Amino acid sequence: MKSKILVVEDDAHIRLGLEEILKAEGYIVESCGRGDEATERISKAKPQLVILDVMLPGKSGYEICKNLRARKVPIPILMLTAKGQELDKVVGLDAGADDYVTKPFGLRELLARVKALLRRSHGTAGAVETMESGDLASECFLMGEATIDPKRYELRRGDVLDKLTSREMKLLRFLFEHPDEVLSRDRLLNEVWGYEYYGTTRTLDQTVAQLRKKLGENADAPRHLLTVHGVGYRWIPHDQHQPQQA
């Protein structure tokens, strides 16, 4: 029997991305984008697992978690926390969450944790599959509205599928691993093209322009892949900024 999962996430891009990924793995998936609707949805949907964001409109993930545990609801809760916010993890676990994943997260890690929690709740044997660093480097990951597949060098955004060059893939991976960080052009060139590269920064700018098209970014007002004038670029995972000129 297929397990049902409820995704509670206010970022529509992440929510839809999680729905697609989980459905592709054979799960039944429902979702909502507000914290003050989550408890009622859980009561009606009766999922076997809840993926719960911390920051939600109406009611926080902490409040939802505490409310469920106060009512003795034993459903497993996988909490999504902000990158580097140790307090989010501690408070979430204290509130009754069973596990957490830090944003930005790798899809392989998320699915492994989902499987582990479902096994535990069903009382079945089995451990989370080992995730060696070499495997993690090839796992799919989300960037804005797009799913990046490093094994196939592909970027999928809705029904659109684009091939990626090795440079584009390296650049996307590096941006993904350094969210909200201002990255200089020199650093990006060194990391992606290598220390032996003697070309101009124009090559980097052209690659960024191509990636913006594939990611569905508006070149005049990008929402995620931003230009920091005079310095370099910055990847912002969520729409928590004012549009900037490219």
N, C-alpha and C positions, 0 to 999 in steps of 0.2 A: 504494500500500500504506500502511495506517495506521501511524503511528509509535506505539510503546509507551513509556509514561512510568511510572517508579516513583517514588512520593511517599513519602519517609521523614520522618515528622512525628509527634511524640508527642501533640500536642494534637488530640484527636479531632474537634473542631469545625472546625479549620483543615484537617485531613486530609480529612474528608468534603466540605468545601466545595471544596477543590481537585479532588477526584475528580469532583464534579458539573460543575464549570466546564470541566475538561479534556475530559471525555467529551462535553459539549455542543459542544465545538470539533472533535469527530471523532477524538480520540485514544483509544487503548486504554490504560487506566489500572489499575495495581496499586499497593498501598500496604502499608506496615508502620509500626508505632509504636515500634520499638525499634532502637537502633543496633547491638546485638549480633546482630540478625537480618538486617540490611541486606545484608551482603556475600553471604550465602547466597542471599537473594532475588534479588540482582542476577545471580548466577551461573545461577540457574534460569530467571528471567524473561527475561533477555537484553534489557533495555530499550534504546531508542535515546537515552534521556535520564533522568537522575536528578535529582529535586528534593530537596535534602538540608538538613534543619534542622541548626543548629550544636549546640544543646543537646538531647541524647537520652539516655534511660536505657540503661545497658549499655555504650555506646561513643559517643563524641562524633562529630559530623560531621567534625571535623578528622581523627580517627583513621581513619575510613572512607575519607576522601578520600586520605590518605597511603597507606593499604593498597592501594587500587585503582591508584594511580599507581606504587607500588613493583612491582606485578605487571604493569605496562605495559598496564593496561586503559585504552583511549582514550575510553571513553564520556564524553560531555559531562555536567558536573555544575553545576547551578544551586543555589547555596547560599542558604539563608534566614538572615539575620542580624538581631540585635536592633537596634532604632532607636537611632541615635546612637553605636553601638559601632564606631568606626573600626577598632579592633584586630581585631574579629571579621572584618572584610572583608579586612584585610591578611593575617592568619593563614590565612584560608580560601583566598585566592588563592595564597599561598605553598605551601599544602598540595596545590595542584593543581586547585582549583575553576576553572571556566571563566568564571563570572559569578556575581553575587549580586543578591538583592533584599532590601531592608530592610523589616522588619515595623514598622508595618502597611503592607501594600503594596496598590497599586491593581491591579485585575484586568487592565486593559488593558496596564499595564507588564509584568506577569508573563507574559501571553500573548505579548507582543512579544518578550521575551527568550527565551522557549521556542522560538518560531518561528525566531529568529535563530540560536540554537545548533543547532537541527535542520538549518537550511539549511547552516550551516558544516560540520557533521559529514557531511552528504550531498554536500557539494561543489557545491551549487547556488548560483546567483547570487541576488542580492536583498539588500536592506538592511532593517533594522528600520524599520517605518513611522513616519513623523514623528508625534510626540505633542505637539501644541501645548497650551499651558496651558488653552485653552478646551475642548479635547477631554477633557483629564484631569478637568475639573470635572464631566463628565457620565458618566464611566466607573463601572461597578459596583464595589462594595467590600463586604468582609465585616465584620460586627460580631457577635461571638459566634457563634450558630448561624444568623444571618440574612444573606441577601444583599440589599444595598440597590441599587436601580436608580434613579438620579437622573433619567434620561430619562423614565421612566414614573411616577415618584413611587410606587414600589412597594417593599414589603418582603416577601421570601419566606423562610419558615422551614419546611423540609420541604414538606409538601403545603399549608401555610397561606399564603395570599396576602393582604396588607393594603395598602390605599391609604394614602399619606402626604400630609399637608398640607404646604404650602410651609414653614411654621414648623418642623414636625417634621423635614423634610428638611434645612433649614439647621442645626438643632440637632444632628442625627446627624452631618452632615458636619463640624461644628466639633469635636464630641467625638472623632470618628475622627482628625482631624488633630492632636489634642492628647492622645495616649494617656498614661495614668499621671500626668496633670497635674491638680492641684486647681484647678478653675475657679470663681470666685466667681459668685454669682447676678447681681451687677451687670454683670460682664463678659459673661456669657451673654446677658443681656437686651440689652445694647448691641450685641453681635455679631449676634444673631438678630432681635430686634425693632427695633433701631435706637436711635440716641441721642435721638430725639424721643419715645420711648415714656415715658409718665408713669403707667403702671399699676402694680400691685403685683407682688411676686415670686410671688404665688399662681398667676398665669398660667403662669409657668415650671414651678412644682411640678406643676401639673395636666398640662402637656404631658409632663413627665418620666414621670408616672404612666401616661399613655397609651402612651408609647413602651416602657415596661417590659413592658406587656401584650403589645405587638406583638413585642417582642424575646424573649418567653418567659421574662422574669425573674420570680423569686419576689418579690413586693412586700415580704414580711416579711424576706427574706434574699437580696437581689440579689447576683449573682456578678460582674457586669460594670459596671453603671451604679450606682455607689455614691453615697450621700448623705454629704457631709462636714458634719457638724452645725455650724451657725453660720457656714458659709462658702458652700458651694455643692455642686457635684457633681464626680465623677471617673470617667472611663471607663478600666477595666482590661481590656485585650484578652484576657488569659488568666487561668485559674483559679490565680493565684499569691497568693491572699490568703484570709483567713478571712472567712466570710460576716458581713456587718454589718447591723445594723438599719436600715431605711429611715427 
